[in-house]
């Protein structure tokens, strides 16, 4: 059942752009309807939780169906739905919905593919919607093309020719090639310069759909749990910790909204990678309590912080749609209390404010890292504190100070339903965390058992 539903999900992702030939307001309605249907199917896949073999040998050979995969499919679909529902009416562009749907297709394919050829192809083509968006606006952008084409080519070589995900012991060279490709794809230091420029030059929706699912980090988790990158885990661990603190410090000094948001996003992504790169030695059976905390925390950071940060970005996108370009050098002032409240709550949930789902996730990572590598744990604590200051600074700059007349309205009914539903979900996840923690723990242990 799950194999077949995953195939339907992929078909639906590709079909959506071709079923929306009209443009304007009707385009958003049709795209959002597809996104709701997409999310409903992803929930059905998770609900059935059927990892038995399909009647089709091709489906069995193509799709990797296990608890780890089934748990993450609804997350990717929900991020897609959140972005599409939250698109401001003034920011609807010709092919934006098509690009978001196609990005979701490649994300699901990367997450569920089993064969090396499918994973390698999806890795290579994953940046295609972003390239498409940038090309429509500015032509070929070398700053993005050089990083992502290089990452795609190196990753393709490592995955396809090195059979990285299926070989019991991949070669040292192929593992090194993949680590470089991974660092370029996610923007770890010193390959981080493309991240702020992408957020500046594309609609928030396109950049969020490319960055926030963090599919590359999830692939890294699968490889680490199968003990295929143990020579590089410590290196990734240290670089990610440094990137997390570096991005937090740099983000505090940014003078525009989009650049500040991009460094917050980069810091959060690096935090999850620190949890994935928890241990430097070979992974043993069974996993230690410390390593389990790190891996479970990393998955929860990807899901909870990814969801909260996506909603935070959409809220800022709606603020920008009301006012235009926003500088953080001045206080803008506003009489939109509900919008200010939504931005503040979503910003705080994305940094792990106590009582939210992200707090539980980050707490697991912090405890694991502080036990294993205290100096990296200290960097994470400092980075989180600085990110908190950045979020408050953004909120005060956008909504504090003397009133300025922008002619803007407060949240409409659609925005109220979207933002406060996400806020309630993230807060309930922090108050009652056992459901997500238990399912994530089960997924990590099952993946580790199956990959060995």
CORTA-V377223 format. One record per run of one state. SS is the DSSP state (A for helix, B for strand, O for the rest). FROM is the first residue (numbers start at 1). TO is the last residue. If there is no record, write none. Layout:
ss=SS from=FROM to=TO
ss=SS from=FROM to=TO
//
This chain:
ss=O from=1 to=1
ss=A from=2 to=18
ss=O from=19 to=24
ss=A from=25 to=48
ss=O from=49 to=56
ss=A from=57 to=62
ss=B from=63 to=63
ss=O from=64 to=66
ss=A from=67 to=86
ss=O from=87 to=88
ss=A from=89 to=91
ss=O from=92 to=95
ss=A from=96 to=112
ss=B from=113 to=113
ss=O from=114 to=115
ss=A from=116 to=125
ss=O from=126 to=127
ss=A from=128 to=138
ss=O from=139 to=141
ss=A from=142 to=161
ss=O from=162 to=171
ss=A from=172 to=186
ss=O from=187 to=192
ss=A from=193 to=201
ss=O from=202 to=203
ss=A from=204 to=211
ss=O from=212 to=214
ss=A from=215 to=225
ss=O from=226 to=232
ss=A from=233 to=251
ss=O from=252 to=255
ss=B from=256 to=256
ss=A from=257 to=276
ss=O from=277 to=288
ss=A from=289 to=323
ss=O from=324 to=326
ss=B from=327 to=327
ss=O from=328 to=336
ss=A from=337 to=350
ss=O from=351 to=356
ss=A from=357 to=372
ss=O from=373 to=373
ss=A from=374 to=399
ss=O from=400 to=412
ss=A from=413 to=431
ss=O from=432 to=433
ss=A from=434 to=451
ss=O from=452 to=452
//
